[in-house]
Amino acid sequence: MTKFRLAAGIAALAAIGLAGVAHAGELDINVAFKGASQRAVWQSVFDDFHKANPDIEVKASYIDEEAYKVQLPQWLSTVAPDVVNWHNGERMKYYARRNLLEDLSGDWSKNGWNDTYASTKEASTFNGKQYAAPTVYYSWGMFYRKDLFQKAGIAAEPKTWDEFLDAAKKLKAAGITPVAVAGRDAWTLAGWFDYLDLRINGNDFHQKLMAGDVPYTDPRVKKVYTTWKQLIDDKTFEDNALSFDLDAAQPFLFQGKAAMMLMGTFISAGFPANIKDQMGYFQFPIIDAKVPTAEDGPIECLNIPAKAKHKAEAHKFLAFVGTPEISARLAEGLGSLPANSKSPEPADPINKIGFQILSTTKGGIAQFYDRDMTKEMADEGMKAMQQFVADPSKLDDLLTQLEATRKRIYHKS
């Protein structure tokens, strides 16, 4: 009898212990990262979350970004972690469409994100519901050499298309190539397509085109290309633009041979010290004042998989990361801009301008050409852009070709 009671007591104590373990919070997070500095900033956020919530144990798995892209679909459809980091826009919608992500609309209301993340809400939304918590993003715009503008007699940064064309004319007259283009990297041409379409047709139209809902033979699409063709015909870009990738094109700016480049703010850290003070940055000029001004601002985000096991802890973590302070820390550590509009502005002058542009835009934020559409269509579209730059006279044939590709990929009649 005594042995029985002793065994029963041990069993009871074990049960209490097991119950304690079962009720302890746990959070499993998979993180895509590039380099030790990115891993370090994520770990600092996890450590601070645990300090604020000592009852929740954080288990983080760090995966190289390229391997992460391959493994993510399997995680989401089988044994999912509680939180993943990913990309907004079409890449997020791909999984939301398949019911693999948790609806975060309640978090947006509860945490005030409709205000602080207002400019990134559209990119976080699928079928009227939000499935992503934005973390960081980066701006796209026109880099330029202040000294070359001064040399050419350009008094101010161009704000309108006419002012931009006038600046280009003055630069050419001064013997300076107006704009450097890294056409060998097709994605840099996609930046030009995005901005011309956003400024001429607006983000609503742009997203419909990205979704395969607009024919490429539509006159509005052709207008984007004819506006671009005018720049090519006017020798706005360097000769043989398709021969230069980004690494080869940037020296045109550094050496004073070209005055401008349309690019993301991520390149600013690599500017040589001797010209860094001469580099400026401005918003892509307005072409049609009636079109709401939208921007390219590729957004990184956090998502809760639909099959996550610890959803209460996951929602608490997203609220923690969604504060202005944590958003700013992530942005600095990841070399980006905080998606939270209430975060402190970056100290770097270029990033500060980019932050102001993105946090105040009223026309929405696009995710960039190859993030806003399916990969197959994006690849075909960017290949056509290189063919267009090589021979703009074949525009109609290229648009007909793209339309046939759209019908095949999206099964449109």
Order of alpha helices (4+ residues) and beta strands (2+ residues): alpha-beta-alpha-beta-alpha-beta-alpha-alpha-alpha-beta-beta-beta-beta-alpha-alpha-beta-alpha-alpha-alpha-alpha-beta-alpha-beta-beta-beta-alpha-alpha-beta-alpha-beta-alpha-alpha-alpha
